[in-house]
Amino acid sequence: DDNTPSHGGHRNNPQIEHTIPALLTLFRTRNLPIFHVKHNSRDPSSTLHPSHPGNAICSFALPSPSRPIDEPLYAKSVHSAFIGTSLEADLRARGITRLFVCGFTSNMCVNSTVRMAGNFGFEVFVVEDACATFDRVGPDGVRRRAEDVHAYAMSDLHGEFCTVIKASDVQGLLGNQKH
């Protein structure tokens, strides 16, 4: 069951291909900044290595070329978007204290980034239906379904490092906020 262009294997949240574009449209119509992050693995055998097609940003989540200042793209080589990038400094320079996070993968990059953001003092919301992950085999050899891995990742984050929400909650949390 190969339902993703980059990793292959079973993935939860197939609706992410509609949810993320809807969130991007919401932020763009309010002229709010969107910070995109791309993982460039250092491991040449990784599907996320720049030499592999899996390194490409999913077409439904591309930065808008007409908003280069308000939609910067950060390249990272580790799980957290804050390591080896200027993301934290750039957020602080713009006075941004509240983050809405979505993307791949719930239990790795999203998890690491959200934990650090929470520790840095940002108010963080993870849009759980705009995040996804894949089946994982644990150290015990048992295959865990993506739906379970995602649910565990959200459970670990919620209330400790962030508030986990649905995409339908974002507009209300933004209120009348415009940039």
N, CA, C and O atoms as a DFTB+ gen file, in Angstrom:
716 C
 N C O
     1  1       0.858      -1.163       0.000
     2  2       0.000       0.000       0.000
     3  2       0.899       1.220       0.000
     4  3       1.335       1.668       1.061
     5  1       1.179       1.756      -1.158
     6  2       2.077       2.899      -1.297
     7  2       1.243       4.153      -1.516
     8  3       0.873       4.476      -2.645
     9  1       0.950       4.859      -0.420
    10  2       0.085       6.024      -0.571
    11  2       0.784       7.337      -0.273
    12  3       0.161       8.284       0.208
    13  1       2.068       7.392      -0.556
    14  2       2.780       8.658      -0.443
    15  2       3.877       8.703      -1.494
    16  3       4.492       7.681      -1.796
    17  1       4.123       9.870      -2.048
    18  2       5.151       9.963      -3.079
    19  2       6.570       9.804      -2.546
    20  3       7.480       9.510      -3.322
    21  1       6.787       9.992      -1.235
    22  2       8.169      10.021      -0.767
    23  2       8.629       8.809       0.016
    24  3       9.782       8.400      -0.127
    25  1       7.781       8.222       0.833
    26  2       8.251       7.147       1.687
    27  2       7.743       5.774       1.287
    28  3       8.472       4.790       1.409
    29  1       6.538       5.689       0.826
    30  2       5.947       4.392       0.559
    31  2       5.441       3.780       1.843
    32  3       5.781       4.239       2.934
    33  1       4.652       2.773       1.723
    34  2       4.110       2.133       2.902
    35  2       2.819       2.777       3.347
    36  3       2.406       3.813       2.828
    37  1       2.196       2.149       4.310
    38  2       0.907       2.617       4.807
    39  2       1.059       3.910       5.583
    40  3       1.923       4.029       6.451
    41  1       0.216       4.874       5.265
    42  2       0.233       6.181       5.917
    43  2      -1.151       6.475       6.483
    44  3      -2.162       6.129       5.872
    45  1      -1.194       7.112       7.647
    46  2      -2.471       7.580       8.177
    47  2      -2.825       8.917       7.532
    48  3      -2.057       9.463       6.741
    49  1      -3.991       9.428       7.881
    50  2      -4.455      10.747       7.452
    51  2      -4.326      11.008       5.946
    52  3      -3.631      11.940       5.542
    53  1      -4.983      10.202       5.120
    54  2      -4.911      10.480       3.679
    55  2      -5.478      11.855       3.319
    56  3      -5.150      12.400       2.265
    57  1      -6.325      12.420       4.186
    58  2      -6.915      13.734       3.924
    59  2      -5.915      14.868       4.042
    60  3      -6.248      16.014       3.743
    61  1      -4.685      14.571       4.476
    62  2      -3.671      15.622       4.626
    63  2      -3.446      16.372       3.313
    64  3      -3.080      17.547       3.325
    65  1      -3.662      15.703       2.192
    66  2      -3.452      16.326       0.885
    67  2      -4.506      17.390       0.580
    68  3      -4.354      18.156      -0.371
    69  1      -5.567      17.442       1.374
    70  2      -6.578      18.494       1.253
    71  2      -6.514      19.443       2.446
    72  3      -6.795      20.634       2.315
    73  1      -6.145      18.913       3.600
    74  2      -6.123      19.711       4.828
    75  2      -4.999      20.745       4.803
    76  3      -5.220      21.908       5.142
    77  1      -3.809      20.336       4.408
    78  2      -2.691      21.291       4.371
    79  2      -2.954      22.413       3.370
    80  3      -2.754      23.575       3.724
    81  1      -3.391      22.135       2.145
    82  2      -3.692      23.262       1.236
    83  2      -4.765      24.204       1.786
    84  3      -4.688      25.414       1.576
    85  1      -5.756      23.665       2.484
    86  2      -6.787      24.519       3.075
    87  2      -6.185      25.428       4.144
    88  3      -6.539      26.604       4.231
    89  1      -5.283      24.890       4.950
    90  2      -4.615      25.715       5.970
    91  2      -3.729      26.772       5.319
    92  3      -3.702      27.921       5.760
    93  1      -3.006      26.385       4.272
    94  2      -2.159      27.349       3.569
    95  2      -3.009      28.487       2.999
    96  3      -2.628      29.655       3.086
    97  1      -4.146      28.148       2.424
    98  2      -5.048      29.170       1.876
    99  2      -5.545      30.097       2.975
   100  3      -5.592      31.313       2.786
   101  1      -5.914      29.538       4.118
   102  2      -6.375      30.346       5.249
   103  2      -5.302      31.355       5.663
   104  3      -5.598      32.538       5.836
   105  1      -4.078      30.900       5.819
   106  2      -2.997      31.795       6.238
   107  2      -2.671      32.812       5.142
   108  3      -2.414      33.980       5.432
   109  1      -2.682      32.366       3.889
   110  2      -2.373      33.283       2.788
   111  2      -3.436      34.365       2.640
   112  3      -3.095      35.526       2.414
   113  1      -4.699      34.021       2.760
   114  2      -5.752      35.026       2.602
   115  2      -5.719      36.050       3.733
   116  3      -6.202      37.170       3.566
   117  1      -5.157      35.682       4.874
   118  2      -5.007      36.625       5.991
   119  2      -3.631      37.284       5.977
   120  3      -3.291      38.055       6.875
   121  1      -2.853      36.975       4.957
   122  2      -1.505      37.521       4.802
   123  2      -0.627      37.223       6.018
   124  3       0.180      38.053       6.436
   125  1      -0.800      36.019       6.578
   126  2       0.014      35.588       7.717
   127  2       1.236      34.824       7.214
   128  3       1.152      34.135       6.197
   129  1       2.359      34.933       7.901
   130  2       3.560      34.218       7.465
   131  2       3.412      32.709       7.644
   132  3       2.750      32.228       8.563
   133  1       4.047      31.989       6.740
   134  2       4.075      30.520       6.764
   135  2       5.542      30.120       6.663
   136  3       6.243      30.532       5.739
   137  1       5.996      29.325       7.609
   138  2       7.386      28.899       7.630
   139  2       7.441      27.436       7.186
   140  3       6.980      26.546       7.900
   141  1       8.000      27.201       6.017
   142  2       8.103      25.851       5.461
   143  2       9.442      25.242       5.873
   144  3      10.454      25.937       5.960
   145  1       9.432      23.940       6.125
   146  2      10.660      23.241       6.519
   147  2      10.780      21.978       5.676
   148  3       9.811      21.244       5.480
   149  1      11.988      21.746       5.184
   150  2      12.268      20.592       4.324
   151  2      13.427      19.807       4.923
   152  3      14.443      20.378       5.319
   153  1      13.260      18.502       4.984
   154  2      14.309      17.643       5.539
   155  2      15.238      17.174       4.426
   156  3      14.804      16.505       3.488
   157  1      16.510      17.525       4.531
   158  2      17.552      17.052       3.613
   159  2      18.448      16.095       4.380
   160  3      19.377      16.519       5.067
   161  1      18.168      14.810       4.264
   162  2      18.959      13.830       4.995
   163  2      20.408      13.831       4.523
   164  3      20.696      14.040       3.345
   165  1      21.302      13.594       5.460
   166  2      22.729      13.450       5.119
   167  2      23.053      12.035       4.667
   168  3      24.119      11.791       4.102
   169  1      22.141      11.104       4.911
   170  2      22.341       9.696       4.571
   171  2      21.977       9.462       3.108
   172  3      20.806       9.576       2.744
   173  1      22.956       9.137       2.261
   174  2      22.671       8.954       0.832
   175  2      21.652       7.856       0.533
   176  3      21.062       7.852      -0.547
   177  1      21.433       6.928       1.461
   178  2      20.463       5.859       1.211
   179  2      19.045       6.250       1.640
   180  3      18.093       5.521       1.361
   181  1      18.900       7.379       2.308
   182  2      17.589       7.828       2.775
   183  2      16.756       8.358       1.614
   184  3      17.285       8.995       0.703
   185  1      15.444       8.093       1.651
   186  2      14.550       8.658       0.632
   187  2      14.491      10.177       0.737
   188  3      14.052      10.845      -0.199
   189  1      14.928      10.726       1.862
   190  2      14.921      12.174       2.053
   191  2      16.262      12.832       1.718
   192  3      16.447      14.027       1.950
   193  1      17.190      12.052       1.173
   194  2      18.461      12.627       0.713
   195  2      18.177      13.461      -0.535
   196  3      17.347      13.064      -1.352
   197  1      18.843      14.607      -0.705
   198  2      18.585      15.471      -1.860
   199  2      18.734      14.787      -3.221
   200  3      18.209      15.288      -4.216
   201  1      19.428      13.671      -3.285
   202  2      19.598      12.974      -4.568
   203  2      18.428      12.060      -4.908
   204  3      18.435      11.434      -5.968
   205  1      17.425      11.964      -4.041
   206  2      16.284      11.067      -4.259
   207  2      14.989      11.858      -4.483
   208  3      14.827      12.954      -3.946
   209  1      14.076      11.299      -5.274
   210  2      12.791      11.979      -5.519
   211  2      11.995      12.237      -4.238
   212  3      11.229      13.198      -4.169
   213  1      12.171      11.382      -3.224
   214  2      11.456      11.541      -1.964
   215  2      11.827      12.800      -1.217
   216  3      11.163      13.160      -0.245
   217  1      12.871      13.474      -1.649
   218  2      13.303      14.715      -1.018
   219  2      12.439      15.904      -1.429
   220  3      12.448      16.942      -0.766
   221  1      11.703      15.754      -2.505
   222  2      10.884      16.869      -3.004
   223  2       9.769      17.212      -2.021
   224  3       9.220      16.334      -1.357
   225  1       9.448      18.481      -1.939
   226  2       8.312      18.918      -1.131
   227  2       7.052      18.435      -1.837
   228  3       6.936      18.543      -3.058
   229  1       6.117      17.907      -1.071
   230  2       4.851      17.453      -1.644
   231  2       4.191      18.622      -2.370
   232  3       4.179      19.746      -1.868
   233  1       3.647      18.351      -3.545
   234  2       3.074      19.421      -4.374
   235  2       1.968      20.192      -3.655
   236  3       1.760      21.373      -3.933
   237  1       1.265      19.544      -2.744
   238  2       0.169      20.220      -2.044
   239  2       0.655      21.123      -0.911
   240  3      -0.158      21.796      -0.276
   241  1       1.963      21.153      -0.644
   242  2       2.492      21.939       0.469
   243  2       3.598      22.906       0.036
   244  3       4.353      23.394       0.877
   245  1       3.697      23.178      -1.233
   246  2       4.767      24.037      -1.727
   247  2       4.632      25.487      -1.246
   248  3       3.520      26.002      -1.134
   249  1       5.761      26.141      -0.963
   250  2       5.715      27.568      -0.656
   251  2       5.212      28.341      -1.877
   252  3       5.442      27.934      -3.015
   253  1       4.538      29.437      -1.635
   254  2       4.060      30.277      -2.724
   255  2       5.222      31.100      -3.257
   256  3       5.856      31.827      -2.492
   257  1       5.519      31.006      -4.554
   258  2       6.627      31.798      -5.107
   259  2       6.357      33.302      -5.075
   260  3       7.285      34.101      -5.199
   261  1       5.102      33.687      -4.911
   262  2       4.776      35.114      -4.866
   263  2       4.919      35.712      -3.464
   264  3       4.709      36.910      -3.273
   265  1       5.281      34.867      -2.476
   266  2       5.422      35.345      -1.087
   267  2       6.760      34.912      -0.478
   268  3       6.767      34.322       0.602
   269  1       7.874      35.184      -1.127
   270  2       9.153      34.657      -0.619
   271  2       9.528      35.143       0.779
   272  3      10.176      34.412       1.529
   273  1       9.134      36.353       1.140
   274  2       9.468      36.873       2.471
   275  2       8.535      36.275       3.517
   276  3       8.961      35.974       4.632
   277  1       7.270      36.105       3.163
   278  2       6.295      35.577       4.117
   279  2       6.173      34.054       4.087
   280  3       5.430      33.478       4.883
   281  1       6.891      33.403       3.181
   282  2       6.902      31.936       3.154
   283  2       8.325      31.422       2.955
   284  3       8.623      30.797       1.938
   285  1       9.202      31.683       3.921
   286  2      10.573      31.181       3.783
   287  2      10.622      29.660       3.884
   288  3       9.765      29.033       4.507
   289  1      11.626      29.094       3.269
   290  2      11.850      27.650       3.297
   291  2      13.150      27.381       4.043
   292  3      14.206      27.902       3.685
   293  1      13.059      26.569       5.074
   294  2      14.218      26.193       5.880
   295  2      14.604      24.758       5.544
   296  3      13.756      23.866       5.531
   297  1      15.867      24.545       5.277
   298  2      16.379      23.196       5.031
   299  2      17.062      22.718       6.302
   300  3      17.905      23.411       6.872
   301  1      16.686      21.526       6.733
   302  2      17.275      20.944       7.939
   303  2      17.792      19.555       7.611
   304  3      17.378      18.940       6.628
   305  1      18.703      19.067       8.446
   306  2      19.245      17.725       8.216
   307  2      19.056      16.816       9.425
   308  3      19.552      15.689       9.448
   309  1      18.342      17.309      10.424
   310  2      18.002      16.519      11.609
   311  2      16.494      16.649      11.813
   312  3      15.828      17.362      11.062
   313  1      15.958      15.972      12.813
   314  2      14.508      15.953      12.987
   315  2      13.908      17.309      13.355
   316  3      12.842      17.650      12.842
   317  1      14.536      18.082      14.206
   318  2      13.971      19.354      14.643
   319  2      14.257      20.468      13.643
   320  3      15.373      20.600      13.141
   321  1      13.234      21.261      13.367
   322  2      13.382      22.409      12.467
   323  2      14.213      23.525      13.096
   324  3      14.609      24.462      12.404
   325  1      14.478      23.435      14.388
   326  2      15.238      24.482      15.077
   327  2      16.751      24.229      15.076
   328  3      17.527      25.148      15.337
   329  1      17.168      23.017      14.791
   330  2      18.598      22.687      14.816
   331  2      19.214      22.973      13.441
   332  3      18.760      22.452      12.422
   333  1      20.244      23.800      13.436
   334  2      20.961      24.094      12.197
   335  2      20.228      25.055      11.267
   336  3      20.591      25.178      10.097
   337  1      19.198      25.742      11.775
   338  2      18.481      26.737      10.973
   339  2      18.351      28.019      11.790
   340  3      18.659      28.051      12.982
   341  1      17.893      29.061      11.129
   342  2      17.650      30.338      11.826
   343  2      16.183      30.481      12.217
   344  3      15.730      31.589      12.503
   345  1      15.437      29.388      12.234
   346  2      13.997      29.453      12.475
   347  2      13.651      30.178      13.777
   348  3      12.830      31.096      13.770
   349  1      14.259      29.782      14.882
   350  2      13.919      30.419      16.155
   351  2      14.184      31.924      16.101
   352  3      13.325      32.718      16.483
   353  1      15.352      32.312      15.635
   354  2      15.703      33.734      15.566
   355  2      14.756      34.489      14.638
   356  3      14.372      35.621      14.933
   357  1      14.381      33.880      13.532
   358  2      13.483      34.534      12.583
   359  2      12.084      34.704      13.164
   360  3      11.455      35.745      12.970
   361  1      11.594      33.692      13.872
   362  2      10.290      33.812      14.530
   363  2      10.316      34.938      15.562
   364  3       9.408      35.767      15.613
   365  1      11.358      34.957      16.374
   366  2      11.470      35.989      17.419
   367  2      11.619      37.385      16.808
   368  3      11.057      38.352      17.323
   369  1      12.373      37.491      15.715
   370  2      12.559      38.792      15.060
   371  2      11.239      39.346      14.535
   372  3      11.066      40.562      14.455
   373  1      10.320      38.477      14.181
   374  2       9.007      38.908      13.690
   375  2       7.987      39.037      14.821
   376  3       6.836      39.406      14.585
   377  1       8.410      38.733      16.043
   378  2       7.503      38.831      17.185
   379  2       6.466      37.715      17.228
   380  3       5.418      37.865      17.856
   381  1       6.749      36.615      16.573
   382  2       5.808      35.491      16.534
   383  2       5.986      34.642      17.790
   384  3       7.087      34.183      18.094
   385  1       4.891      34.442      18.507
   386  2       4.929      33.649      19.736
   387  2       4.021      32.426      19.678
   388  3       4.115      31.535      20.522
   389  1       3.147      32.387      18.686
   390  2       2.173      31.294      18.544
   391  2       2.428      30.566      17.231
   392  3       2.502      31.181      16.167
   393  1       2.562      29.248      17.324
   394  2       2.845      28.433      16.140
   395  2       1.745      27.411      15.903
   396  3       1.218      26.816      16.843
   397  1       1.407      27.215      14.638
   398  2       0.524      26.129      14.206
   399  2       1.395      25.204      13.375
   400  3       1.961      25.623      12.365
   401  1       1.506      23.953      13.790
   402  2       2.434      23.017      13.160
   403  2       1.658      21.900      12.480
   404  3       0.684      21.374      13.019
   405  1       2.118      21.550      11.274
   406  2       1.552      20.411      10.560
   407  2       2.649      19.817       9.681
   408  3       3.696      20.434       9.484
   409  1       2.404      18.611       9.153
   410  2       3.360      18.021       8.225
   411  2       3.697      16.582       8.537
   412  3       2.973      15.886       9.249
   413  1       4.820      16.155       7.981
   414  2       5.327      14.793       8.116
   415  2       6.568      14.804       8.998
   416  3       7.294      15.797       8.938
   417  1       6.860      13.875       9.750
   418  2       6.045      12.801      10.233
   419  2       5.712      13.059      11.692
   420  3       6.517      13.601      12.450
   421  1       4.513      12.661      12.062
   422  2       3.977      12.959      13.393
   423  2       4.928      12.588      14.509
   424  3       5.116      13.358      15.450
   425  1       5.525      11.421      14.412
   426  2       6.330      10.874      15.496
   427  2       7.810      11.223      15.394
   428  3       8.577      10.868      16.289
   429  1       8.224      11.891      14.360
   430  2       9.641      12.225      14.209
   431  2       9.832      13.738      14.110
   432  3      10.028      14.407      15.126
   433  1       9.777      14.274      12.906
   434  2      10.076      15.697      12.712
   435  2       9.071      16.607      13.395
   436  3       9.460      17.580      14.041
   437  1       7.779      16.307      13.264
   438  2       6.769      17.126      13.941
   439  2       7.012      17.060      15.446
   440  3       7.045      18.089      16.121
   441  1       7.178      15.862      15.959
   442  2       7.388      15.655      17.392
   443  2       8.610      16.422      17.897
   444  3       8.514      17.151      18.884
   445  1       9.740      16.269      17.242
   446  2      10.973      16.934      17.683
   447  2      10.857      18.448      17.626
   448  3      11.291      19.143      18.544
   449  1      10.276      18.957      16.556
   450  2      10.125      20.399      16.387
   451  2       9.185      20.979      17.442
   452  3       9.470      22.024      18.025
   453  1       8.071      20.300      17.683
   454  2       7.089      20.787      18.657
   455  2       7.662      20.766      20.065
   456  3       7.443      21.705      20.831
   457  1       8.384      19.725      20.417
   458  2       8.993      19.666      21.754
   459  2       9.949      20.843      21.968
   460  3       9.928      21.491      23.014
   461  1      10.777      21.105      20.970
   462  2      11.716      22.224      21.105
   463  2      10.979      23.551      21.152
   464  3      11.321      24.418      21.956
   465  1       9.972      23.723      20.304
   466  2       9.214      24.976      20.293
   467  2       8.569      25.214      21.657
   468  3       8.601      26.330      22.176
   469  1       7.991      24.175      22.230
   470  2       7.411      24.286      23.566
   471  2       8.452      24.647      24.603
   472  3       8.210      25.482      25.474
   473  1       9.606      24.019      24.511
   474  2      10.685      24.310      25.454
   475  2      11.237      25.729      25.278
   476  3      11.721      26.334      26.235
   477  1      11.164      26.249      24.066
   478  2      11.606      27.618      23.805
   479  2      10.579      28.649      24.258
   480  3      10.847      29.850      24.219
   481  1       9.408      28.189      24.686
   482  2       8.401      29.102      25.198
   483  2       7.346      29.540      24.196
   484  3       6.525      30.400      24.516
   485  1       7.341      28.979      23.002
   486  2       6.297      29.305      22.041
   487  2       4.989      28.644      22.464
   488  3       5.001      27.581      23.085
   489  1       3.875      29.263      22.133
   490  2       2.570      28.636      22.289
   491  2       2.353      27.820      21.014
   492  3       2.287      28.380      19.920
   493  1       2.244      26.513      21.154
   494  2       2.245      25.629      19.995
   495  2       0.927      24.871      19.885
   496  3       0.417      24.319      20.860
   497  1       0.396      24.865      18.673
   498  2      -0.770      24.065      18.332
   499  2      -0.360      23.099      17.233
   500  3       0.182      23.512      16.208
   501  1      -0.614      21.828      17.441
   502  2      -0.360      20.829      16.395
   503  2      -1.704      20.490      15.765
   504  3      -2.644      20.089      16.452
   505  1      -1.778      20.655      14.466
   506  2      -3.002      20.367      13.728
   507  2      -2.947      18.892      13.340
   508  3      -2.367      18.524      12.319
   509  1      -3.566      18.051      14.179
   510  2      -3.365      16.612      14.063
   511  2      -3.892      16.012      12.769
   512  3      -3.341      15.020      12.292
   513  1      -4.935      16.579      12.190
   514  2      -5.429      16.039      10.923
   515  2      -4.696      16.635       9.724
   516  3      -5.069      16.394       8.576
   517  1      -3.653      17.412       9.998
   518  2      -2.753      17.911       8.965
   519  2      -1.333      17.393       9.200
   520  3      -0.360      17.965       8.709
   521  1      -1.234      16.303       9.958
   522  2       0.031      15.604      10.205
   523  2      -0.173      14.141       9.820
   524  3      -1.290      13.626       9.861
   525  1       0.897      13.495       9.455
   526  2       0.791      12.081       9.089
   527  2       2.097      11.363       9.378
   528  3       3.157      11.974       9.511
   529  1       1.983      10.054       9.469
   530  2       3.157       9.204       9.650
   531  2       2.919       7.876       8.952
   532  3       1.924       7.704       8.248
   533  1       3.819       6.956       9.146
   534  2       3.805       5.670       8.453
   535  2       3.875       4.530       9.461
   536  3       4.231       4.731      10.622
   537  1       3.534       3.341       9.004
   538  2       3.705       2.163       9.852
   539  2       5.152       2.098      10.322
   540  3       6.067       2.486       9.595
   541  1       5.351       1.608      11.533
   542  2       6.700       1.469      12.103
   543  2       6.828       0.104      12.749
   544  3       5.875      -0.410      13.335
   545  1       8.001      -0.475      12.639
   546  2       8.312      -1.715      13.336
   547  2       9.122      -1.347      14.563
   548  3      10.165      -0.700      14.462
   549  1       8.633      -1.764      15.728
   550  2       9.289      -1.443      16.986
   551  2      10.490      -2.337      17.248
   552  3      10.744      -3.273      16.491
   553  1      11.227      -2.059      18.309
   554  2      12.397      -2.865      18.657
   555  2      12.021      -4.307      19.002
   556  3      12.868      -5.200      19.001
   557  1      10.737      -4.520      19.297
   558  2      10.262      -5.871      19.595
   559  2       9.867      -6.634      18.338
   560  3       9.424      -7.780      18.415
   561  1      10.030      -5.995      17.173
   562  2       9.700      -6.631      15.910
   563  2       8.232      -6.537      15.530
   564  3       7.834      -7.055      14.487
   565  1       7.427      -5.893      16.347
   566  2       5.998      -5.777      16.085
   567  2       5.732      -4.546      15.219
   568  3       6.206      -3.446      15.502
   569  1       4.962      -4.768      14.160
   570  2       4.587      -3.667      13.265
   571  2       3.428      -2.888      13.885
   572  3       2.395      -3.466      14.224
   573  1       3.606      -1.566      14.030
   574  2       2.570      -0.691      14.547
   575  2       1.971       0.086      13.382
   576  3       2.699       0.656      12.570
   577  1       0.656       0.108      13.302
   578  2      -0.015       0.822      12.224
   579  2       0.172       2.330      12.378
   580  3       0.260       2.853      13.489
   581  1       0.230       3.003      11.253
   582  2       0.441       4.449      11.227
   583  2      -0.584       5.182      12.091
   584  3      -0.249       6.165      12.753
   585  1      -1.823       4.710      12.087
   586  2      -2.858       5.356      12.894
   587  2      -2.506       5.323      14.377
   588  3      -2.729       6.296      15.096
   589  1      -1.957       4.205      14.828
   590  2      -1.557       4.082      16.229
   591  2      -0.313       4.910      16.536
   592  3      -0.247       5.576      17.568
   593  1       0.667       4.868      15.644
   594  2       1.898       5.646      15.842
   595  2       1.548       7.133      15.933
   596  3       2.068       7.850      16.788
   597  1       0.674       7.582      15.054
   598  2       0.233       8.985      15.046
   599  2      -0.485       9.328      16.360
   600  3      -0.199      10.351      16.982
   601  1      -1.411       8.470      16.769
   602  2      -2.169       8.716      18.007
   603  2      -1.241       8.785      19.212
   604  3      -1.420       9.640      20.080
   605  1      -0.253       7.899      19.277
   606  2       0.695       7.922      20.391
   607  2       1.517       9.207      20.369
   608  3       1.761       9.812      21.412
   609  1       1.945       9.622      19.174
   610  2       2.743      10.849      19.059
   611  2       1.934      12.060      19.533
   612  3       2.445      12.906      20.268
   613  1       0.675      12.136      19.111
   614  2      -0.175      13.261      19.530
   615  2      -0.408      13.223      21.041
   616  3      -0.394      14.263      21.699
   617  1      -0.622      12.027      21.589
   618  2      -0.829      11.877      23.034
   619  2       0.393      12.326      23.819
   620  3       0.263      12.963      24.865
   621  1       1.579      11.996      23.320
   622  2       2.811      12.377      24.012
   623  2       3.026      13.889      24.022
   624  3       3.592      14.430      24.972
   625  1       2.577      14.569      22.971
   626  2       2.789      16.015      22.859
   627  2       1.737      16.840      23.594
   628  3       2.059      17.842      24.233
   629  1       0.479      16.415      23.500
   630  2      -0.648      17.213      23.993
   631  2      -0.561      17.458      25.504
   632  3      -0.391      16.533      26.298
   633  1      -0.680      18.716      25.860
   634  2      -0.696      19.083      27.269
   635  2       0.678      19.262      27.882
   636  3       0.811      19.878      28.940
   637  1       1.691      18.736      27.239
   638  2       3.065      18.889      27.742
   639  2       3.838      19.936      26.944
   640  3       4.498      20.810      27.507
   641  1       3.741      19.824      25.613
   642  2       4.522      20.697      24.736
   643  2       3.643      21.552      23.836
   644  3       4.111      22.522      23.240
   645  1       2.363      21.189      23.740
   646  2       1.472      21.867      22.810
   647  2       0.028      21.536      23.145
   648  3      -0.274      20.809      24.092
   649  1      -0.844      22.097      22.332
   650  2      -2.251      21.718      22.336
   651  2      -2.526      21.094      20.975
   652  3      -2.255      21.705      19.942
   653  1      -3.055      19.896      20.972
   654  2      -3.380      19.213      19.717
   655  2      -4.804      19.604      19.335
   656  3      -5.732      19.501      20.138
   657  1      -4.953      20.055      18.092
   658  2      -6.234      20.538      17.595
   659  2      -6.537      19.916      16.234
   660  3      -5.715      19.203      15.658
   661  1      -7.722      20.200      15.745
   662  2      -8.146      19.823      14.387
   663  2      -8.023      21.054      13.490
   664  3      -8.008      22.186      13.972
   665  1      -7.936      20.818      12.191
   666  2      -7.854      21.929      11.235
   667  2      -9.066      22.847      11.362
   668  3      -8.950      24.059      11.175
   669  1     -10.211      22.287      11.674
   670  2     -11.427      23.095      11.820
   671  2     -11.351      24.071      13.002
   672  3     -12.156      24.999      13.085
   673  1     -10.395      23.872      13.914
   674  2     -10.215      24.771      15.065
   675  2      -9.340      25.982      14.753
   676  3      -9.376      26.976      15.478
   677  1      -8.557      25.906      13.682
   678  2      -7.535      26.925      13.430
   679  2      -8.145      28.304      13.206
   680  3      -7.681      29.279      13.798
   681  1      -9.166      28.407      12.372
   682  2      -9.747      29.712      12.067
   683  2     -10.227      30.408      13.335
   684  3     -10.010      31.608      13.500
   685  1     -10.870      29.677      14.223
   686  2     -11.327      30.265      15.474
   687  2     -10.188      30.727      16.352
   688  3     -10.300      31.755      17.020
   689  1      -9.090      29.985      16.363
   690  2      -7.931      30.377      17.163
   691  2      -7.213      31.589      16.584
   692  3      -6.593      32.362      17.315
   693  1      -7.302      31.747      15.277
   694  2      -6.697      32.929      14.646
   695  2      -7.527      34.173      14.911
   696  3      -7.004      35.287      14.909
   697  1      -8.831      33.984      15.139
   698  2      -9.702      35.137      15.359
   699  2      -9.646      36.077      14.171
   700  3      -9.758      35.656      13.020
   701  1      -9.475      37.333      14.459
   702  2      -9.391      38.341      13.390
   703  2      -7.951      38.656      13.006
   704  3      -7.681      39.651      12.332
   705  1      -7.036      37.807      13.436
   706  2      -5.614      38.069      13.204
   707  2      -5.287      38.145      11.726
   708  3      -5.591      37.237      10.953
   709  1      -4.659      39.255      11.353
   710  2      -4.149      39.451      10.009
   711  2      -2.799      40.104      10.141
   712  3      -2.489      40.716      11.163
   713  1      -2.006      39.976       9.121
   714  2      -0.655      40.556       9.158
   715  2      -0.611      41.799       8.320
   716  3       0.437      42.438       8.219
